[in-house]
């Protein structure tokens, strides 16, 4: 199973979107500071995720959520953004 996820930094309230095959482990890596690009934005909370059986579909969905339409979709789905 592959997951597309949206995390929010509790420090600066910015969002981070990515994909993984182990969601709980990936969130733990972010919160431990093991992801260089987001190390200084810790801690993170999981706001949203979607599951897919196909890696290529998860990658496409991640890319689509990073577009203007994708951000608008997330605002509708997640209150408080």
C-alpha positions in Angstrom: 0.0 0.0 0.0 1.2 3.5 -0.8 0.1 6.7 0.9 0.0 10.3 -0.2 0.0 12.5 2.9 -0.2 16.1 4.0 1.6 17.2 7.1 1.4 20.5 8.9 4.4 22.0 10.8 3.2 22.9 14.3 6.1 25.4 14.3 5.4 27.5 11.2 1.9 26.1 10.1 3.3 25.3 6.6 2.1 22.2 4.8 4.3 19.4 3.4 2.9 16.8 0.9 4.7 13.6 0.1 4.2 9.8 -0.6 5.5 6.7 1.2 4.8 3.0 1.7 4.9 3.3 5.5 3.0 6.3 6.8 3.6 5.9 10.5 7.3 5.4 10.0 7.6 8.4 7.7 5.8 10.7 10.1 8.2 9.5 12.9 11.2 10.2 10.6 9.9 13.8 10.1 9.4 14.3 13.8 12.8 13.0 14.7 14.4 15.4 12.2 15.7 12.7 9.8 14.3 14.5 6.8 16.8 17.2 5.9 14.4 19.5 4.1 12.0 19.8 7.0 14.3 19.3 9.9 13.9 22.8 11.3 10.1 22.8 10.9 9.4 20.1 13.5 7.0 18.9 15.0 4.5 17.8 12.4 0.9 16.6 12.5 -0.8 14.4 9.9 -3.7 16.4 8.4 -4.7 14.2 5.5 -3.8 11.0 3.6 -5.0 8.8 0.8 -4.1 5.2 0.1 -3.3 3.5 -3.3 -2.2 0.0 -4.3 -0.1 1.4 -7.2 3.0 3.5 -6.6 2.6 5.5 -9.9 -0.9 6.5 -8.9 0.3 7.8 -5.5 3.1 9.8 -7.2 0.6 11.3 -9.7 -1.8 12.2 -6.8 1.0 13.8 -4.8 1.9 16.0 -7.8 -1.7 16.9 -8.3 -2.1 18.0 -4.7 0.8 20.4 -5.1 -1.0 22.3 -7.9 -3.3 25.2 -7.4 -6.3 22.9 -7.9 -4.9 20.4 -5.5 -4.4 23.1 -2.8 -8.0 24.3 -3.3 -9.2 20.7 -3.0 -7.3 20.3 0.3 -8.8 23.5 1.6 -12.3 22.1 1.0 -11.5 18.7 2.5 -9.6 20.0 5.5 -11.2 22.7 7.6 -8.9 25.2 9.2 -6.3 25.5 6.4 
